[in-house]
Amino acid sequence: MRTPFILALTALNLHATAQRTLLPTIRSTQRVIDVSENGQRRINWWTIVPQAAPDVYISHEHGARITFHTDLDSFTVVVDSSRAQDFNIQLGDSLAWTQVAWKPSFRAVLTAATTFNDADPRPLPAFTYQAADTPELVALRKAFNLDSIAGQGNELSRMLEVMHWLHDLVPHDGQNGNPAVRNALSMVSVCKQEGRGLNCRGLSMVLNECYLALGFKARYITCLPYDSTDTECHVINMVWNNELDKWIWLDPTHDAYVMDENGTLLGPAEVRERLIDGRPLILNPDANWNHRSSTIREDYLYSYMAKNLYRLECPVESRYDTETSAVGKVVSYVQLLPLHYFEQQPAVDRWQGNPKGSALITYRTNNAAAFWAAPR
């Protein structure tokens, strides 16, 4: 026999279901539909997921007009920052409860994360860079013929040529993990043999090792969001340019670099600062994803990277074969956190999920000066 509690819960669920059936409803025979925001139509932008219940569309602009276009109907919602708004999409026999909700923009969240503390007393190792004359980097330089690829131009030209080469050689594949052996020679070989690509982390690891082999000081940098449950991050490269006397931003996934209003290349810290204070950012016009679509500044910088530049993480040792797992191996990382971030501890975190694999150590810091320090 059902208890009163179960009966009450069942009644509530039935009531909620009945309430949802009274919502405005549009029909669709296609699972993927177009969405317009303030008149800008985006093709195949929204996938209807009835199981989500609700299936939430997020807008960052109060008062924006959002129109969902199916092959049969359309429905427009004006975004209200004070409340979510609901409707249904009838997809075959399924009724997808759909909700339009407002959240602060990623730039707004980033703007609250401007403060660091260069006097942070927590222990922090210094970043190191493997010398180009070590045997594995010499072998990499010869195997890929990197001197020829880099060319005879200035330092910046050589850096860009190597990034262009890798972007053309190995496609980005964000849906699959990287091979188990994670060094440049092995990963590129596997990609050729299996006709596959690498995710952003794999591409940046390969590019980083190529830069080290050419004698450039470089790190790959994991760019992380405020939301610790958001697993979608991005990995790019930061390379020390002696001519400019600073780090520069190079992204092999999008063959991308970022400039100021005078055409001077910027580093990750500068891009982050300019996203916050509103100074101009210019993306190279030929930035692209796998030569299939152009990478657009507004989407790439002001949305995707604004989300992912909240926290930043680099390996302590920039070297060949950093992330190939091995018994007894220890890989250390430094994660730069703004003072505003909610999770500052532990200062040093050690983790080893597989006793037959590498141990991972993460140092947390608010010390931006140490994180962005020029290479020794």
C-alpha positions in Angstrom: 0.0 0.0 0.0 1.3 3.5 -0.8 2.1 5.8 2.1 0.6 9.3 2.3 4.0 10.8 1.5 4.3 8.8 -1.8 0.7 9.7 -2.7 1.4 13.3 -2.0 4.6 13.2 -4.1 2.8 11.5 -6.9 0.1 14.1 -6.8 2.7 16.9 -7.0 4.4 15.3 -10.0 1.1 14.9 -11.8 0.3 18.5 -11.1 3.6 19.7 -12.4 3.2 17.6 -15.5 -0.3 19.0 -16.0 1.0 22.5 -15.6 3.7 22.0 -18.2 1.2 20.7 -20.7 -0.6 24.1 -20.4 2.5 26.0 -21.6 2.8 27.5 -25.1 3.8 24.7 -27.4 5.5 24.6 -30.8 6.0 21.6 -33.0 9.1 20.2 -34.7 10.0 17.2 -36.8 13.7 17.9 -36.4 15.8 17.5 -33.3 18.3 20.3 -34.2 16.8 23.7 -34.8 17.8 27.4 -35.5 17.8 30.1 -32.8 17.9 33.8 -33.3 19.1 36.3 -30.7 18.2 39.9 -31.3 17.7 39.1 -35.0 20.9 37.2 -35.5 20.0 33.8 -36.7 22.2 30.8 -35.9 21.7 27.7 -38.0 21.4 24.3 -36.3 22.1 26.0 -32.9 19.8 24.2 -30.5 19.4 20.5 -29.9 16.0 19.5 -28.4 16.5 17.2 -25.5 13.1 16.1 -24.0 14.9 14.1 -21.2 16.5 17.2 -19.7 13.2 18.5 -18.2 13.8 21.4 -18.3 16.0 21.9 -21.3 17.6 25.3 -20.5 18.7 27.9 -22.9 20.9 30.5 -21.3 21.1 34.1 -22.3 23.4 36.7 -20.8 21.4 39.8 -21.9 18.3 41.1 -20.1 15.7 42.1 -22.7 17.2 40.0 -25.5 14.6 38.6 -28.0 15.2 34.8 -28.4 13.4 33.1 -31.2 13.4 29.3 -31.6 12.8 28.3 -35.3 11.6 24.8 -36.0 10.7 23.5 -39.5 7.0 23.9 -38.5 6.8 26.8 -36.0 8.6 29.5 -34.2 8.4 31.0 -30.7 9.9 34.2 -29.3 10.8 34.9 -25.7 12.0 38.3 -24.2 14.7 37.5 -21.7 13.9 38.5 -18.1 16.7 38.5 -15.6 14.2 38.1 -12.7 12.6 34.9 -13.8 13.0 31.9 -16.2 10.4 31.5 -18.9 9.0 28.2 -20.1 7.4 26.6 -23.2 7.2 23.2 -24.8 8.5 21.8 -28.1 6.5 18.9 -29.4 9.1 16.5 -31.0 7.2 13.5 -32.4 5.7 11.8 -29.4 7.9 13.6 -26.9 7.2 16.9 -25.2 10.3 18.8 -24.5 9.9 21.2 -21.6 12.1 24.1 -22.6 13.2 27.1 -20.5 14.9 30.4 -21.3 16.9 31.7 -18.4 19.3 34.6 -17.7 22.8 34.3 -16.2 25.5 36.9 -15.9 27.8 37.0 -18.9 31.2 35.3 -18.7 32.8 38.7 -19.0 30.8 39.9 -16.0 32.0 36.9 -14.0 35.6 37.5 -15.1 35.4 41.2 -14.2 34.8 40.2 -10.6 38.1 38.3 -10.6 40.7 41.1 -11.1 42.5 40.9 -7.8 45.5 38.7 -7.1 48.1 38.7 -4.2 51.8 38.7 -5.2 52.7 38.3 -1.5 50.8 35.0 -1.2 52.9 33.0 1.3 51.9 29.6 0.1 54.9 27.4 -1.3 55.4 27.7 -5.0 58.1 26.0 -7.2 59.7 28.0 -10.0 58.9 27.1 -13.6 61.6 25.4 -15.6 62.2 24.8 -19.3 64.0 21.9 -20.8 67.1 22.8 -22.8 66.9 22.3 -26.6 70.1 20.2 -26.6 68.6 17.3 -24.6 68.6 14.1 -26.7 64.8 13.8 -27.0 64.3 17.4 -28.1 67.2 17.1 -30.6 65.5 14.0 -32.0 62.2 15.8 -32.3 63.8 18.8 -34.0 65.4 16.5 -36.6 62.4 14.2 -37.1 60.0 17.0 -37.8 62.6 19.1 -39.7 61.6 22.0 -37.5 64.3 24.4 -38.7 63.0 24.2 -42.2 59.4 24.5 -41.0 60.2 27.6 -38.9 62.1 29.2 -41.7 64.6 32.0 -41.7 62.5 34.9 -40.4 62.6 36.7 -37.1 61.7 35.0 -33.9 57.9 35.8 -34.1 57.7 34.6 -37.7 59.3 31.3 -36.8 56.9 30.8 -33.9 53.9 31.4 -36.1 55.2 29.2 -38.9 55.4 26.2 -36.6 51.9 26.8 -35.2 50.5 27.1 -38.8 52.3 23.8 -39.7 50.9 21.9 -36.7 47.4 23.3 -37.3 47.5 22.0 -40.9 49.1 18.6 -39.9 46.9 17.4 -37.1 43.1 18.3 -36.9 41.4 19.2 -33.7 39.2 16.5 -32.3 37.5 17.5 -29.1 35.3 14.5 -28.8 38.1 12.0 -28.1 41.0 11.7 -25.6 44.6 11.8 -26.5 46.8 8.7 -27.0 48.3 7.1 -23.9 51.9 8.1 -24.9 51.8 11.8 -24.9 54.8 13.2 -26.5 55.0 15.0 -29.9 56.6 12.2 -31.9 54.3 9.5 -30.7 51.0 11.5 -30.8 51.7 12.8 -34.4 52.6 9.2 -35.4 49.4 7.8 -34.0 47.3 10.5 -35.7 48.8 9.6 -39.0 48.4 5.9 -38.6 44.8 6.1 -37.3 43.6 9.1 -39.3 42.6 10.9 -36.2 43.2 14.2 -34.4 44.0 15.5 -31.0 42.1 17.6 -28.5 43.2 21.1 -27.6 45.5 19.7 -24.8 47.2 17.3 -27.1 47.8 19.9 -29.8 49.2 22.4 -27.3 51.5 19.7 -25.8 52.9 18.9 -29.3 53.4 22.6 -30.1 55.0 23.2 -26.7 57.6 20.5 -27.3 58.3 21.8 -30.8 59.0 25.3 -29.4 61.3 23.8 -26.7 63.2 21.9 -29.4 63.8 25.1 -31.2 65.1 26.8 -28.1 62.0 28.8 -27.3 60.8 29.0 -23.7 57.2 27.9 -23.7 54.4 26.5 -21.6 51.0 25.0 -22.4 48.4 26.7 -20.2 45.0 25.2 -19.2 42.4 27.9 -19.1 39.6 27.0 -16.7 36.2 28.5 -15.8 34.9 29.8 -12.5 32.4 26.9 -12.4 34.4 23.9 -11.0 31.7 21.5 -12.4 32.2 22.8 -15.9 34.5 20.3 -17.6 34.8 22.3 -20.8 38.1 24.2 -20.6 40.6 25.1 -23.3 44.4 24.7 -23.6 46.6 27.1 -25.5 50.4 27.9 -25.6 52.3 30.8 -24.1 55.7 31.4 -25.7 58.3 33.9 -24.5 59.2 36.3 -27.3 62.6 38.0 -26.8 61.9 40.6 -29.4 58.7 41.8 -27.6 60.1 40.9 -24.2 56.9 39.1 -23.1 54.7 36.1 -23.4 52.5 35.8 -26.4 49.3 33.8 -26.9 49.4 31.1 -29.6 46.5 28.6 -30.0 47.1 25.7 -32.4 43.4 24.5 -32.2 42.3 27.7 -34.0 45.6 28.8 -35.5 45.0 31.9 -33.5 46.9 34.8 -31.9 45.6 38.0 -30.4 46.7 41.6 -31.0 46.1 45.0 -29.6 44.9 48.0 -31.6 48.4 48.6 -32.9 48.9 45.0 -34.1 51.2 44.0 -31.3 50.8 40.4 -30.2 49.4 39.9 -26.7 50.0 37.3 -24.0 47.3 35.5 -22.0 47.5 37.9 -19.0 47.1 40.9 -21.3 44.1 39.3 -23.1 42.5 38.6 -19.8 43.1 42.2 -18.6 41.6 43.6 -21.8 38.6 41.4 -21.6 37.9 42.9 -18.2 38.6 46.6 -18.8 37.2 46.7 -22.4 40.3 47.7 -24.3 40.4 46.5 -27.9 41.3 42.9 -28.9 42.0 41.9 -32.4 42.0 38.2 -33.6 44.1 37.3 -36.6 41.6 37.2 -39.6 42.7 33.7 -40.7 42.0 32.0 -37.4 39.9 28.9 -38.1 38.7 25.5 -36.9 40.1 22.7 -39.0 39.8 24.9 -42.1 36.1 24.2 -42.0 34.9 27.4 -40.2 36.3 30.8 -39.3 36.9 31.5 -35.7 35.0 34.6 -34.8 36.4 37.1 -32.3 33.1 37.6 -30.4 32.5 33.9 -30.0 36.1 32.9 -29.3 37.4 35.7 -27.1 34.3 37.5 -25.6 32.4 34.3 -24.9 34.5 31.1 -24.9 37.8 32.5 -23.6 36.1 35.0 -21.3 34.6 31.9 -19.6 37.8 30.0 -19.6 40.3 32.6 -18.4 39.1 32.7 -14.8 41.6 30.2 -13.5 44.9 29.3 -15.2 47.2 26.2 -14.8 50.6 25.2 -16.1 53.0 22.3 -15.5 56.0 23.3 -13.3 58.4 21.6 -15.7 58.0 22.5 -19.4 59.6 19.4 -21.0 59.2 16.5 -23.4 56.7 13.8 -22.5 55.2 15.6 -19.5 51.9 13.7 -19.3 52.7 10.2 -20.3 51.8 8.2 -17.2 54.4 6.1 -15.5 55.0 4.4 -12.2 57.0 6.6 -9.9 56.6 9.7 -12.0 55.4 12.9 -10.4 54.0 15.8 -12.5 53.5 19.1 -10.8 51.2 22.0 -11.8 50.7 25.6 -10.6 47.2 26.9 -10.7 46.7 30.7 -10.5 43.5 31.7 -8.7 42.0 35.2 -8.3 41.3 36.2 -4.7 37.6 36.2 -5.5 37.6 32.4 -6.2 35.6 30.3 -3.7 38.1 27.4 -3.4 41.6 28.5 -2.3 42.6 25.3 -0.4 44.4 23.0 -0.1 47.6 25.0 -0.9 49.2 21.8 -2.2 47.1 19.0 -3.4 48.5 15.5 -4.2 46.5 13.0 -6.3 47.1 9.6 -7.7 44.1 7.8 -9.1 46.0 4.9 -10.5 48.8 3.4 -8.4 50.5 2.3 -11.6 50.4 5.8 -13.0 51.9 9.2 -12.3 51.3 11.2 -9.2 49.9 14.7 -9.7 50.7 17.7 -7.5 48.8 21.0 -7.8 50.1 24.2 -6.1 47.4 26.8 -5.7 48.4 30.5 -5.6 47.2 34.0 -5.9 50.7 35.2 -6.9 50.2 36.4 -10.5 53.8 37.8 -10.7 55.2 34.4 -10.1 52.9 32.7 -12.5 53.7 35.1 -15.3 57.4 35.5 -14.5 59.8 35.7 -17.4 61.7 32.5 -18.0 65.1 32.2 -16.4 
